[in-house]
Amino acid sequence: MFYRVAEIVKRLNLDLEFISSGNCVDYSPVTGEQIASFPLGDAERIRTIIERSKRAFGEWRQVEPNERSALLRLFGEELRANKEDLAQLVVIETGKIYSTALKEVERSIEICDMVADIQHSMSGFSIPTQGRHLVVSEVWQPLGPVVVITSFNFPMRVWVLNALLALVCGNSVIWRPSRKATLIAFAVNSLLRRAKARAAANCPEYLSQIAICNHEDAVVLAESNDVPLLCATGSPVMARRLQSKVGQRLGRSILSVGGNNAAVVTPSADINLAIAQVVNSTIADAGQRCTSLHRLFCHSSIYDEFVNRLKEAFNTVHVDSPFERRSQLGPLIDKEAFDIMRLQLEQAKVEGGVVFGGERMDVGLYKGAYYVQPALVEMPKQTGTVKTELLAPVLYVMRYDDLKEAVAGINEFSQTLLAGIFSNDLKETGYFCSMDGVESSAAIVNAGMVGYDMAAMFTSGKDARSFATDVWRPFMQSKTCLTNYNF
């Protein structure tokens, strides 16, 4: 694996010395081998990065919007020219199967084109006033250094979305990637630097920087008054810790957190469709994404038939190296993720659950990797364990008799991003999606949750950021101007 990484690093022309001379060790979940080591920054290093970002912002904000957009298009070209190598890095560093990793890169390229065109919609307003010779207008200004914190399960796309929105608005960017996905972050940021070298605009040297640090030192980014906006993707625990620090200084934050999504299978559902979509939504990226399906409510009248068929489908899932074409399920990110999965399964048994699958599997000679069978757990009710977010291919199945009862169970977990229903009854789907139905950020009818991860990226708790042209507004601040032109 190390030699494969070395070949990719050589083709991408990355700084080999920087990625092999530090104390932050990066492992591949595919084999368990070490693939890189980066210098780990301390609190003082983070403060230096923030100060450099401030200076870069002072220059970048003066660059014309069309020239900012030109940089984004050049960056998209760099990603497009190197997408195969980037996809392989995503596979190596996160364990995603290759087709999913390639889609991650392709979606990032699409985002470059989409965000580059946003400059045409960045405008304010002018309104009449009651007083004569008075004009009230609104202008939008960039904020300053924007921090983007990403997790390993979306190592590239989340940063591309938030960082490019920040850049097109005139802000500088600081990227704090997961320590489990540092190599892909370094590669992507290096391609942005390459795009900067090709750009006609004056692009500051420290326009986009990477801050590789532990959780304790990352708090410096949240506490700094020089960081007006912090964008973070991760667990609710992480979000609460960072948001409290940002809130204490009255700063802004955009948080994409939570998961533990749920679905309902009703008696009128297309069983074949539901089986296929439930399995895919559970095992995608080994269940390690905020849009994975973890809770399933099945009507009592079809419960036995549906669960038996679901077990058969789980049993046929092909677990293998993500580089293998037939592989449907790759490895967990590391031993810690495996230990948490096994601990939750044991706790589910204590709470009355019956576990099917979930065992560790040997793949090749990769003794340091953690491949597992997907697990189906029949639960008598929704317990505390079921409502605890888990990044693993585990599906908790529960009976229900009344749809309102199932919807109430979905709503018990406040960080549910996606909720789905499999039904051919118009009244059931109408209720599910209505104001009286699920309280999730998105309601999905007769479809799986894979491919809807963009909905989570545009979400902060239960408040959805708009998909429309005003998606840039959180990255800027408005100023109302009153002008008296009487002379």
Secondary structure, 3 states (H helix, E strand, C coil): CHHHHHHHHHHHCCCCCCCECCCEEEECCCCCCEEEEECCCCHHHHHHHHHHHHHHHHHHCCCCHHHHHHHHHHHHHHHHHCHHHHHHHHHHHHCCCHHHHHHHHHHHHHHHHHHHCHHHHCCCCEECCCCCCEEEEEEEEECCCEEEECCCCCCCHHHHHHHHHHHHCCCCEEEECCCCCHHHHHHHHHHHHHHHHHCCCCCCCCCEEECCCCHHHHHHHHHCCCCCEEEEEECHHHHHHHHHHHHHCCCEEEEEECCCEEEEECCCCCHHHHHHHHHHHHHHHHHCCCCCEEEEEEECCCHHHHHHHHHHHHHCCCECCCCCCCCCECCCCCHHHHHHHHHHHHHHHHCCCEEEECCEECCCCCCCCCEECCEEEECCCCCCCCCCCCCCCEEEEEEECCHHHHHHHHHCCCCCCEEEEECCCHHHHHHHHCCCCCCCCEEEECCCCCCCHHHHHCEECCEECCCCHHHHHHHEEEEEEEEECCC
